[in-house]
Amino acid sequence: MESSVRETLNIRCTFVYLTLIFAILYLLQTLISHRLILGCQSVTLKKNPPLPLRFSSDGKFKILQVADMHFGNGLVTRCRDVLPSEFDGCSDLNTTRFLRRLIDEERPDFVAFTGDNIFGTSAADAAESLFKVFSPVMESRLPWAAVLGNHDQESTMTREELMTLISLMDYSVSEINPAEDPSSPANGRMAVDIDGFGNYNLRVNGPPGSHLANSTVLNLYFLDSGDRATVNGFRTYGWIKESQLRWLRGVSQGLKEQKKDSNQPAAADFITRQAETPSLAFFHIPVPEIRQLYFKEIIGQFQEGVACSAVNSGVLQTLVAMGDVKAVFFGHDHTNDFCGNLDGIWFCYGGGIGYHGYGRAGWPRRARIIVAELGKGEKAWMGVERIKTWKRLDDEKTSKIDEQVLWDWNS
C-alpha cells in the first residue's frame, strides 16, 4: 500500500516537473527569446519591384531625379540656407516631406538618386541614415536606383559597403557593379577591372501586352563619378575613369548589335531609322565641359561655379562617339538647375533637393522630372519618339517650371 502511494506521488511529481519545464520552454520561445539574442534582428527578405522595368500602358516612362539630399540624422539635423521665418522646426524631415510630395504629385515610374544621398559628416550612422532618406521611395513601392556622390562615404561605411546596402534595400534595382562581360549582363560575375562602385545599366522594356513588351526601348546608364582625389599634389574632385568608359562603350555596342538582330515588323520603318536604343546617363559630379555652357543658351539658372575634377577623362567625347546617349543628369552644384546642349547631348542639373545641403535662402529646393514617350503607329507602339523634362519646386503649389523637349526622333 505504501509503495503504491509512493509510486503515485512520483508520477504526479514527474508530471508537474515536466509541465513546469514545458512552460519555461514556451515562455523562452514565445515571450522573451528575442530579448536574449544580443545584436540580432529577425531576417527579412528584400522586396523587389515588378521586373523588368517597362513603359506604362500609355506609352510613357517617367523618372524622378533626386539630387543632393544631404541627409543627416533626421529631426535633429537642421536646415541650411533658408529664410529666417523658415528656420524654426526645419530639419531633414523637410527633405523627406518634399520627396513624398513629389512622388504623390508626379506618380513616377522610377526614381533615380544622383548622389550625396547622405551628408557623411553629419550622419552618425550611415546605414540608419540611408534607410531614413530612402524610406519615402521604399514605402511607395516604386523601383529606384542610386549612385554615390562625394559625401556619402564620409560617415561609417565605405563606398563599396554603401552600394552593397543600397542594392539590398526594398524595391532597389541598384547594382554594385556590372557583369564582367558587357555582352552577357546576366552571367553573375562581378567586374574586377572597373573603377568605383555603382556602375551599371538598366534596360526599360515596352508596355505590357505590346509587341515591344520583351524588347529594350530605353537604356539607363549609372556611373560612379568618385569623390576626392589628389592629382600632381593638388586635391580635386573625382572623375569617371577609362575602365568605366570602356565598359560603357561595350554595353552600348552590345545594345546596337542586339537591336540590329531584333525582328519588330510592326515598327520596321521606325526601327530602321532609329539605329540605336536611346539612352540616358546618371552620375553625380559634372564633367569639365559644363563650364562652357556659361557662354551658351541654357534653360534654367547658372548660379555657381562648376565644381568638377581637374582631370578631363573624355566622358563627353565617349558619349558623342557612342551615339545612343541623348541626355545626362547629375547634381553636385546645388544652386545650378539648368540644361544645356554640348555636341548634341543635353546635360542637366537636378537642382538640390536637400534642406541640410547648402542652397540659397528664398530659392526653393527642387527636383527634376524626365519623361520618355513612345511613338504611336496606326496599330502599335513604336520606339522612343520624344524625351522631355521639367522641374518641381518645394513651394505651396509644387510649381512646375522650365518644361522642355530634350530629344525628338523627328528632329
C-alpha positions as a Markdown table, in Angstrom:
| # | Residue | x | y | z |
|---|---|---|---|---|
| 1 | Met | 0.0 | 0.0 | 0.0 |
| 2 | Glu | 2.8 | 2.4 | 1.0 |
| 3 | Ser | 4.8 | 1.6 | -2.2 |
| 4 | Ser | 1.7 | 2.2 | -4.3 |
| 5 | Val | 1.2 | 5.7 | -2.8 |
| 6 | Arg | 4.8 | 6.5 | -3.2 |
| 7 | Glu | 4.6 | 5.5 | -6.9 |
| 8 | Thr | 1.5 | 7.7 | -7.4 |
| 9 | Leu | 3.3 | 10.6 | -5.8 |
| 10 | Asn | 6.3 | 10.1 | -8.0 |
| 11 | Ile | 4.2 | 10.1 | -11.1 |
| 12 | Arg | 2.5 | 13.3 | -10.1 |
| 13 | Cys | 5.8 | 15.0 | -9.3 |
| 14 | Thr | 7.2 | 13.9 | -12.6 |
| 15 | Phe | 4.1 | 15.3 | -14.4 |
| 16 | Val | 4.3 | 18.6 | -12.5 |
| 17 | Tyr | 8.1 | 18.8 | -13.2 |
| 18 | Leu | 7.6 | 18.1 | -17.0 |
| 19 | Thr | 4.7 | 20.6 | -17.1 |
| 20 | Leu | 7.0 | 23.2 | -15.5 |
| 21 | Ile | 9.8 | 22.5 | -17.9 |
| 22 | Phe | 7.5 | 22.8 | -20.9 |
| 23 | Ala | 6.0 | 26.1 | -19.5 |
| 24 | Ile | 9.5 | 27.5 | -19.1 |
| 25 | Leu | 10.5 | 26.5 | -22.7 |
| 26 | Tyr | 7.3 | 28.0 | -24.0 |
| 27 | Leu | 8.0 | 31.3 | -22.3 |
| 28 | Leu | 11.5 | 31.4 | -23.6 |
| 29 | Gln | 10.4 | 30.7 | -27.1 |
| 30 | Thr | 7.4 | 32.9 | -27.4 |
| 31 | Leu | 7.8 | 35.7 | -25.0 |
| 32 | Ile | 11.4 | 36.6 | -24.2 |
| 33 | Ser | 13.6 | 34.7 | -26.7 |
| 34 | His | 14.1 | 37.8 | -28.9 |
| 35 | Arg | 15.4 | 39.7 | -25.9 |
| 36 | Leu | 18.1 | 37.1 | -25.2 |
| 37 | Ile | 19.7 | 37.5 | -28.7 |
| 38 | Leu | 22.0 | 40.4 | -28.5 |
| 39 | Gly | 22.7 | 42.5 | -31.6 |
| 40 | Cys | 20.4 | 40.5 | -33.9 |
| 41 | Gln | 17.1 | 41.1 | -35.5 |
| 42 | Ser | 14.8 | 38.9 | -37.4 |
| 43 | Val | 15.8 | 38.2 | -41.0 |
| 44 | Thr | 13.6 | 39.8 | -43.7 |
| 45 | Leu | 13.7 | 39.2 | -47.4 |
| 46 | Lys | 14.2 | 42.1 | -49.8 |
| 47 | Lys | 11.0 | 43.2 | -51.5 |
| 48 | Asn | 11.5 | 43.5 | -55.3 |
| 49 | Pro | 9.5 | 45.6 | -57.7 |
| 50 | Pro | 7.9 | 44.0 | -60.8 |
| 51 | Leu | 10.7 | 43.5 | -63.4 |
| 52 | Pro | 11.7 | 44.2 | -66.0 |
| 53 | Leu | 11.3 | 48.0 | -65.9 |
| 54 | Arg | 8.8 | 48.9 | -68.5 |
| 55 | Phe | 6.9 | 51.7 | -70.1 |
| 56 | Ser | 3.3 | 52.1 | -68.8 |
| 57 | Ser | 0.3 | 51.3 | -70.9 |
| 58 | Asp | 0.0 | 55.0 | -72.0 |
| 59 | Gly | 3.4 | 54.7 | -73.7 |
| 60 | Lys | 5.3 | 56.8 | -71.2 |
| 61 | Phe | 8.2 | 56.2 | -68.7 |
| 62 | Lys | 8.5 | 58.9 | -66.1 |
| 63 | Ile | 11.7 | 59.3 | -64.0 |
| 64 | Leu | 12.0 | 61.4 | -60.9 |
| 65 | Gln | 15.7 | 62.6 | -60.5 |
| 66 | Val | 16.6 | 63.3 | -56.9 |
| 67 | Ala | 19.9 | 65.1 | -56.4 |
| 68 | Asp | 21.9 | 66.0 | -53.3 |
| 69 | Met | 19.6 | 65.1 | -50.4 |
| 70 | His | 22.5 | 65.6 | -47.9 |
| 71 | Phe | 20.5 | 63.7 | -45.2 |
| 72 | Gly | 22.0 | 63.7 | -41.7 |
| 73 | Asn | 20.2 | 62.2 | -38.7 |
| 74 | Gly | 16.6 | 63.3 | -39.3 |
| 75 | Leu | 14.7 | 65.5 | -36.9 |
| 76 | Val | 17.8 | 66.8 | -35.1 |
| 77 | Thr | 19.6 | 67.8 | -38.3 |
| 78 | Arg | 18.9 | 71.4 | -39.0 |
| 79 | Cys | 18.3 | 73.1 | -42.3 |
| 80 | Arg | 20.9 | 75.4 | -44.1 |
| 81 | Asp | 20.3 | 78.4 | -46.2 |
| 82 | Val | 16.6 | 79.0 | -45.6 |
| 83 | Leu | 14.8 | 82.2 | -44.7 |
| 84 | Pro | 14.7 | 83.2 | -41.0 |
| 85 | Ser | 11.0 | 82.7 | -41.0 |
| 86 | Glu | 11.5 | 79.1 | -42.2 |
| 87 | Phe | 14.4 | 78.0 | -39.9 |
| 88 | Asp | 12.5 | 77.1 | -36.7 |
| 89 | Gly | 11.4 | 73.5 | -37.0 |
| 90 | Cys | 13.2 | 73.0 | -40.3 |
| 91 | Ser | 15.2 | 69.7 | -40.5 |
| 92 | Asp | 16.0 | 66.7 | -42.6 |
| 93 | Leu | 12.3 | 65.9 | -42.4 |
| 94 | Asn | 11.6 | 68.8 | -44.7 |
| 95 | Thr | 13.6 | 66.9 | -47.4 |
| 96 | Thr | 11.6 | 63.7 | -46.6 |
| 97 | Arg | 8.3 | 65.5 | -46.9 |
| 98 | Phe | 9.3 | 67.1 | -50.2 |
| 99 | Leu | 10.2 | 63.8 | -51.6 |
| 100 | Arg | 6.9 | 62.3 | -50.6 |
| 101 | Arg | 5.1 | 65.3 | -52.2 |
| 102 | Leu | 7.0 | 64.7 | -55.4 |
| 103 | Ile | 6.1 | 61.1 | -55.6 |
| 104 | Asp | 2.4 | 61.9 | -54.8 |
| 105 | Glu | 2.3 | 64.7 | -57.4 |
| 106 | Glu | 4.1 | 63.2 | -60.3 |
| 107 | Arg | 3.5 | 59.4 | -59.8 |
| 108 | Pro | 6.8 | 58.5 | -61.4 |
| 109 | Asp | 7.5 | 55.0 | -62.8 |
| 110 | Phe | 11.1 | 55.1 | -61.5 |
| 111 | Val | 13.2 | 57.2 | -59.1 |
| 112 | Ala | 16.9 | 58.0 | -59.8 |
| 113 | Phe | 19.1 | 59.3 | -56.9 |
| 114 | Thr | 22.2 | 61.0 | -58.2 |
| 115 | Gly | 24.5 | 61.1 | -55.2 |
| 116 | Asp | 25.2 | 62.8 | -51.9 |
| 117 | Asn | 22.2 | 61.0 | -50.6 |
| 118 | Ile | 23.6 | 61.4 | -47.1 |
| 119 | Phe | 25.9 | 64.0 | -45.8 |
| 120 | Gly | 28.5 | 61.8 | -44.2 |
| 121 | Thr | 30.0 | 64.2 | -41.7 |
| 122 | Ser | 26.5 | 64.8 | -40.3 |
| 123 | Ala | 25.3 | 61.2 | -40.3 |
| 124 | Ala | 26.2 | 59.4 | -37.1 |
| 125 | Asp | 25.3 | 56.0 | -38.6 |
| 126 | Ala | 25.4 | 55.7 | -42.4 |
| 127 | Ala | 23.1 | 52.7 | -42.6 |
| 128 | Glu | 20.5 | 54.3 | -40.4 |
| 129 | Ser | 20.6 | 57.5 | -42.4 |
| 130 | Leu | 20.3 | 55.6 | -45.7 |
| 131 | Phe | 17.2 | 53.8 | -44.5 |
| 132 | Lys | 15.7 | 57.1 | -43.4 |
| 133 | Val | 16.5 | 59.0 | -46.6 |
| 134 | Phe | 15.2 | 56.3 | -48.9 |
| 135 | Ser | 12.1 | 55.5 | -46.8 |
| 136 | Pro | 9.6 | 57.5 | -48.9 |
| 137 | Val | 10.5 | 55.7 | -52.1 |
| 138 | Met | 10.6 | 52.3 | -50.4 |
| 139 | Glu | 7.1 | 53.0 | -48.9 |
| 140 | Ser | 5.9 | 53.9 | -52.3 |
| 141 | Arg | 7.0 | 50.5 | -53.7 |
| 142 | Leu | 8.4 | 52.2 | -56.8 |
| 143 | Pro | 11.6 | 50.8 | -58.4 |
| 144 | Trp | 14.5 | 53.0 | -57.7 |
| 145 | Ala | 18.3 | 53.2 | -58.2 |
| 146 | Ala | 21.1 | 55.3 | -56.8 |
| 147 | Val | 24.7 | 56.3 | -57.4 |
| 148 | Leu | 27.1 | 57.8 | -54.8 |
| 149 | Gly | 28.3 | 61.4 | -54.6 |
| 150 | Asn | 31.4 | 62.8 | -52.9 |
| 151 | His | 30.0 | 62.9 | -49.4 |
| 152 | Asp | 28.2 | 59.6 | -48.9 |
| 153 | Gln | 31.3 | 57.7 | -47.7 |
| 154 | Glu | 32.3 | 60.3 | -45.1 |
| 155 | Ser | 30.3 | 58.6 | -42.3 |
| 156 | Thr | 30.7 | 54.9 | -41.1 |
| 157 | Met | 30.7 | 52.9 | -44.4 |
| 158 | Thr | 32.9 | 52.6 | -47.4 |
| 159 | Arg | 31.7 | 53.3 | -50.9 |
| 160 | Glu | 31.5 | 49.5 | -51.6 |
| 161 | Glu | 29.6 | 48.9 | -48.4 |
| 162 | Leu | 27.2 | 51.7 | -49.2 |
| 163 | Met | 26.4 | 50.4 | -52.7 |
| 164 | Thr | 26.1 | 46.9 | -51.3 |
| 165 | Leu | 23.5 | 48.0 | -48.8 |
| 166 | Ile | 21.7 | 50.2 | -51.3 |
| 167 | Ser | 21.4 | 47.2 | -53.7 |
| 168 | Leu | 19.8 | 45.1 | -50.9 |
| 169 | Met | 17.2 | 47.7 | -49.9 |
| 170 | Asp | 13.5 | 47.2 | -50.7 |
| 171 | Tyr | 12.5 | 47.9 | -54.3 |
| 172 | Ser | 16.0 | 49.0 | -55.2 |
| 173 | Val | 17.3 | 47.9 | -58.6 |
| 174 | Ser | 20.8 | 49.4 | -58.0 |
| 175 | Glu | 23.8 | 47.2 | -58.6 |
| 176 | Ile | 27.3 | 47.3 | -57.0 |
| 177 | Asn | 29.0 | 46.9 | -60.4 |
| 178 | Pro | 28.3 | 45.4 | -63.8 |
| 179 | Ala | 28.8 | 41.9 | -65.1 |
| 180 | Glu | 32.3 | 41.2 | -66.4 |
| 181 | Asp | 31.2 | 40.7 | -70.0 |
| 182 | Pro | 29.1 | 43.6 | -71.3 |
| 183 | Ser | 27.5 | 41.3 | -73.9 |
| 184 | Ser | 26.4 | 38.9 | -71.2 |
| 185 | Pro | 25.0 | 41.0 | -68.4 |
| 186 | Ala | 23.3 | 38.1 | -66.6 |
| 187 | Asn | 26.4 | 35.9 | -66.1 |
| 188 | Gly | 26.6 | 36.8 | -62.4 |
| 189 | Arg | 30.3 | 37.6 | -62.2 |
| 190 | Met | 31.5 | 40.8 | -60.8 |
| 191 | Ala | 33.7 | 43.1 | -62.9 |
| 192 | Val | 37.2 | 43.2 | -61.4 |
| 193 | Asp | 38.6 | 45.7 | -63.8 |
| 194 | Ile | 36.3 | 48.7 | -63.4 |
| 195 | Asp | 36.8 | 51.6 | -61.1 |
| 196 | Gly | 34.3 | 52.7 | -58.4 |
| 197 | Phe | 31.1 | 51.2 | -57.1 |
| 198 | Gly | 27.7 | 51.7 | -58.7 |
| 199 | Asn | 28.4 | 51.3 | -62.4 |
| 200 | Tyr | 25.5 | 49.5 | -64.1 |
| 201 | Asn | 22.9 | 49.8 | -66.8 |
| 202 | Leu | 19.1 | 49.2 | -66.6 |
| 203 | Arg | 17.0 | 48.3 | -69.5 |
| 204 | Val | 13.4 | 49.5 | -69.9 |
| 205 | Asn | 11.0 | 47.4 | -72.0 |
| 206 | Gly | 8.0 | 48.4 | -73.9 |
| 207 | Pro | 4.4 | 48.5 | -72.5 |
| 208 | Pro | 2.8 | 45.3 | -71.2 |
| 209 | Gly | 1.0 | 43.3 | -73.8 |
| 210 | Ser | 2.6 | 45.2 | -76.7 |
| 211 | His | 5.0 | 43.8 | -79.3 |
| 212 | Leu | 7.7 | 45.7 | -77.5 |
| 213 | Ala | 7.0 | 44.1 | -74.1 |
| 214 | Asn | 10.1 | 41.9 | -74.4 |
| 215 | Ser | 12.3 | 44.4 | -76.1 |
| 216 | Thr | 14.6 | 47.1 | -74.7 |
| 217 | Val | 13.4 | 50.5 | -75.9 |
| 218 | Leu | 15.3 | 52.7 | -73.4 |
| 219 | Asn | 18.5 | 52.2 | -71.6 |
| 220 | Leu | 19.7 | 53.9 | -68.3 |
| 221 | Tyr | 23.4 | 54.1 | -67.5 |
| 222 | Phe | 24.6 | 54.8 | -63.9 |
| 223 | Leu | 28.2 | 55.7 | -63.2 |
| 224 | Asp | 30.3 | 56.3 | -60.2 |
| 225 | Ser | 32.0 | 59.7 | -60.6 |
| 226 | Gly | 34.1 | 59.2 | -57.5 |
| 227 | Asp | 34.6 | 61.5 | -54.5 |
| 228 | Arg | 38.0 | 63.2 | -54.0 |
| 229 | Ala | 41.5 | 62.6 | -55.4 |
| 230 | Thr | 44.9 | 64.1 | -55.4 |
| 231 | Val | 46.5 | 64.9 | -58.8 |
| 232 | Asn | 50.0 | 66.3 | -59.0 |
| 233 | Gly | 49.9 | 67.2 | -55.4 |
| 234 | Phe | 46.6 | 69.1 | -55.6 |
| 235 | Arg | 43.2 | 68.0 | -54.3 |
| 236 | Thr | 40.4 | 67.8 | -56.8 |
| 237 | Tyr | 37.1 | 66.0 | -57.3 |
| 238 | Gly | 36.8 | 62.5 | -58.7 |
| 239 | Trp | 36.1 | 61.7 | -62.3 |
| 240 | Ile | 34.8 | 58.8 | -64.4 |
| 241 | Lys | 37.8 | 56.6 | -65.3 |
| 242 | Glu | 38.8 | 54.9 | -68.6 |
| 243 | Ser | 37.8 | 51.4 | -67.3 |
| 244 | Gln | 34.2 | 52.8 | -66.8 |
| 245 | Leu | 34.2 | 54.3 | -70.2 |
| 246 | Arg | 35.4 | 51.1 | -71.8 |
| 247 | Trp | 32.6 | 49.2 | -70.1 |
| 248 | Leu | 30.2 | 51.9 | -71.3 |
| 249 | Arg | 31.3 | 51.5 | -74.9 |
| 250 | Gly | 30.9 | 47.8 | -74.6 |
| 251 | Val | 27.3 | 48.0 | -73.3 |
| 252 | Ser | 26.4 | 50.5 | -76.0 |
| 253 | Gln | 27.8 | 48.3 | -78.8 |
| 254 | Gly | 26.1 | 45.3 | -77.4 |
| 255 | Leu | 22.7 | 47.1 | -77.4 |
| 256 | Lys | 23.2 | 48.2 | -81.0 |
| 257 | Glu | 24.0 | 44.6 | -82.2 |
| 258 | Gln | 21.0 | 43.3 | -80.3 |
| 259 | Lys | 18.8 | 45.9 | -81.9 |
| 260 | Lys | 20.2 | 45.1 | -85.4 |
| 261 | Asp | 19.3 | 41.4 | -84.9 |
| 262 | Ser | 15.8 | 42.0 | -83.5 |
| 263 | Asn | 12.7 | 41.4 | -85.6 |
| 264 | Gln | 10.0 | 44.0 | -85.0 |
| 265 | Pro | 7.9 | 44.2 | -88.1 |
| 266 | Ala | 5.1 | 46.3 | -86.6 |
| 267 | Ala | 7.6 | 49.2 | -86.3 |
| 268 | Ala | 10.0 | 48.2 | -89.0 |
| 269 | Asp | 10.4 | 51.7 | -90.6 |
| 270 | Phe | 10.8 | 53.4 | -87.2 |
| 271 | Ile | 13.3 | 50.8 | -86.0 |
| 272 | Thr | 15.3 | 51.0 | -89.2 |
| 273 | Arg | 15.6 | 54.8 | -89.0 |
| 274 | Gln | 16.3 | 54.8 | -85.2 |
| 275 | Ala | 19.7 | 53.0 | -85.4 |
| 276 | Glu | 20.2 | 52.7 | -81.6 |
| 277 | Thr | 18.2 | 52.3 | -78.4 |
| 278 | Pro | 18.1 | 55.8 | -76.9 |
| 279 | Ser | 19.9 | 56.0 | -73.5 |
| 280 | Leu | 20.1 | 58.4 | -70.6 |
| 281 | Ala | 23.1 | 58.6 | -68.2 |
| 282 | Phe | 23.1 | 59.5 | -64.4 |
| 283 | Phe | 26.1 | 60.4 | -62.2 |
| 284 | His | 27.0 | 62.9 | -59.6 |
| 285 | Ile | 29.9 | 65.2 | -60.5 |
| 286 | Pro | 29.6 | 67.2 | -63.7 |
| 287 | Val | 32.2 | 66.9 | -66.5 |
| 288 | Pro | 34.5 | 69.9 | -67.1 |
| 289 | Glu | 32.8 | 70.9 | -70.3 |
| 290 | Ile | 29.8 | 72.0 | -68.4 |
| 291 | Arg | 31.7 | 75.3 | -67.8 |
| 292 | Gln | 31.3 | 76.0 | -71.5 |
| 293 | Leu | 27.6 | 76.4 | -71.0 |
| 294 | Tyr | 28.1 | 79.6 | -69.2 |
| 295 | Phe | 28.5 | 81.2 | -72.6 |
| 296 | Lys | 25.7 | 79.3 | -74.4 |
| 297 | Glu | 22.0 | 79.3 | -74.3 |
| 298 | Ile | 20.6 | 77.3 | -71.4 |
| 299 | Ile | 17.2 | 76.6 | -69.8 |
| 300 | Gly | 17.3 | 77.1 | -66.0 |
| 301 | Gln | 19.7 | 79.0 | -63.8 |
| 302 | Phe | 23.5 | 79.0 | -63.7 |
| 303 | Gln | 24.2 | 80.4 | -60.2 |
| 304 | Glu | 27.5 | 79.0 | -59.1 |
| 305 | Gly | 30.8 | 77.8 | -60.5 |
| 306 | Val | 31.0 | 74.2 | -61.8 |
| 307 | Ala | 32.8 | 72.1 | -59.2 |
| 308 | Cys | 34.3 | 69.4 | -61.4 |
| 309 | Ser | 37.5 | 67.4 | -61.5 |
| 310 | Ala | 40.8 | 68.9 | -62.8 |
| 311 | Val | 41.0 | 65.8 | -64.9 |
| 312 | Asn | 39.2 | 65.6 | -68.2 |
| 313 | Ser | 38.9 | 61.9 | -68.9 |
| 314 | Gly | 37.0 | 62.2 | -72.1 |
| 315 | Val | 33.4 | 61.5 | -71.0 |
| 316 | Leu | 31.8 | 63.9 | -73.4 |
| 317 | Gln | 33.8 | 62.5 | -76.4 |
| 318 | Thr | 32.9 | 59.0 | -75.4 |
| 319 | Leu | 29.2 | 59.7 | -75.2 |
| 320 | Val | 29.2 | 61.6 | -78.5 |
| 321 | Ala | 31.0 | 58.7 | -80.2 |
| 322 | Met | 28.6 | 56.1 | -78.7 |
| 323 | Gly | 25.7 | 58.0 | -80.3 |
| 324 | Asp | 22.9 | 56.5 | -78.1 |
| 325 | Val | 23.0 | 58.8 | -75.1 |
| 326 | Lys | 20.5 | 61.7 | -75.6 |
| 327 | Ala | 20.8 | 63.3 | -72.2 |
| 328 | Val | 22.9 | 63.2 | -69.0 |
| 329 | Phe | 21.6 | 64.0 | -65.5 |
| 330 | Phe | 23.8 | 64.9 | -62.5 |
| 331 | Gly | 24.0 | 67.1 | -59.3 |
| 332 | His | 26.7 | 68.3 | -57.0 |
| 333 | Asp | 26.3 | 72.1 | -57.6 |
| 334 | His | 23.1 | 72.6 | -55.7 |
| 335 | Thr | 22.1 | 76.1 | -57.0 |
| 336 | Asn | 22.6 | 75.2 | -60.6 |
| 337 | Asp | 19.4 | 73.7 | -62.2 |
| 338 | Phe | 19.9 | 74.3 | -65.9 |
| 339 | Cys | 20.0 | 72.2 | -69.0 |
| 340 | Gly | 22.4 | 72.9 | -71.8 |
| 341 | Asn | 23.5 | 71.2 | -75.1 |
| 342 | Leu | 27.0 | 70.1 | -75.8 |
| 343 | Asp | 27.7 | 68.4 | -79.1 |
| 344 | Gly | 24.1 | 67.2 | -79.5 |
| 345 | Ile | 23.7 | 65.9 | -75.9 |
| 346 | Trp | 21.8 | 67.6 | -73.2 |
| 347 | Phe | 23.4 | 67.9 | -69.8 |
| 348 | Cys | 21.0 | 68.7 | -67.0 |
| 349 | Tyr | 21.5 | 69.5 | -63.3 |
| 350 | Gly | 18.9 | 68.1 | -60.9 |
| 351 | Gly | 18.8 | 71.1 | -58.6 |
| 352 | Gly | 19.4 | 70.4 | -54.9 |
| 353 | Ile | 16.5 | 68.9 | -53.0 |
| 354 | Gly | 18.1 | 68.5 | -49.6 |
| 355 | Tyr | 17.5 | 71.0 | -46.8 |
| 356 | His | 20.7 | 70.1 | -44.9 |
| 357 | Gly | 22.7 | 70.8 | -48.1 |
| 358 | Tyr | 23.7 | 74.3 | -49.0 |
| 359 | Gly | 21.3 | 76.4 | -51.1 |
| 360 | Arg | 20.0 | 79.9 | -51.4 |
| 361 | Ala | 17.6 | 81.4 | -48.9 |
| 362 | Gly | 14.3 | 82.2 | -50.7 |
| 363 | Trp | 15.2 | 79.9 | -53.7 |
| 364 | Pro | 13.0 | 76.8 | -53.3 |
| 365 | Arg | 14.5 | 73.3 | -53.2 |
| 366 | Arg | 13.7 | 71.4 | -56.4 |
| 367 | Ala | 13.9 | 68.2 | -58.3 |
| 368 | Arg | 13.8 | 67.1 | -62.0 |
| 369 | Ile | 11.3 | 65.0 | -63.9 |
| 370 | Ile | 12.2 | 63.2 | -67.1 |
| 371 | Val | 9.6 | 61.6 | -69.4 |
| 372 | Ala | 10.3 | 59.3 | -72.3 |
| 373 | Glu | 7.4 | 58.9 | -74.8 |
| 374 | Leu | 6.9 | 56.2 | -77.3 |
| 375 | Gly | 5.8 | 56.9 | -80.9 |
| 376 | Lys | 2.4 | 55.6 | -81.8 |
| 377 | Gly | 1.8 | 53.9 | -85.1 |
| 378 | Glu | -1.5 | 53.1 | -86.7 |
| 379 | Lys | -1.7 | 49.7 | -84.9 |
| 380 | Ala | 1.2 | 49.5 | -82.5 |
| 381 | Trp | 3.7 | 51.4 | -80.3 |
| 382 | Met | 7.0 | 52.2 | -81.9 |
| 383 | Gly | 10.3 | 53.1 | -80.3 |
| 384 | Val | 11.0 | 56.2 | -78.1 |
| 385 | Glu | 9.9 | 59.3 | -80.0 |
| 386 | Arg | 10.5 | 62.1 | -77.5 |
| 387 | Ile | 12.2 | 62.8 | -74.2 |
| 388 | Lys | 11.0 | 65.8 | -72.1 |
| 389 | Thr | 11.9 | 67.3 | -68.8 |
| 390 | Trp | 10.8 | 69.9 | -66.2 |
| 391 | Lys | 11.3 | 70.7 | -62.6 |
| 392 | Arg | 9.2 | 70.8 | -59.5 |
| 393 | Leu | 9.7 | 73.3 | -56.7 |
| 394 | Asp | 9.1 | 72.9 | -53.0 |
| 395 | Asp | 6.6 | 75.7 | -52.7 |
| 396 | Glu | 2.9 | 75.9 | -51.9 |
| 397 | Lys | 1.9 | 74.7 | -55.4 |
| 398 | Thr | 4.8 | 72.4 | -56.1 |
| 399 | Ser | 5.2 | 74.6 | -59.1 |
| 400 | Lys | 6.2 | 73.1 | -62.4 |
| 401 | Ile | 8.9 | 75.1 | -64.3 |
| 402 | Asp | 11.2 | 75.0 | -67.3 |
| 403 | Glu | 9.5 | 72.3 | -69.3 |
| 404 | Gln | 11.4 | 71.5 | -72.5 |
| 405 | Val | 12.0 | 68.8 | -75.1 |
| 406 | Leu | 15.5 | 67.3 | -74.8 |
| 407 | Trp | 15.3 | 64.9 | -77.8 |
| 408 | Asp | 12.8 | 64.3 | -80.6 |
| 409 | Trp | 13.2 | 61.5 | -83.1 |
| 410 | Asn | 11.5 | 63.7 | -85.8 |
| 411 | Ser | 14.1 | 66.5 | -85.4 |
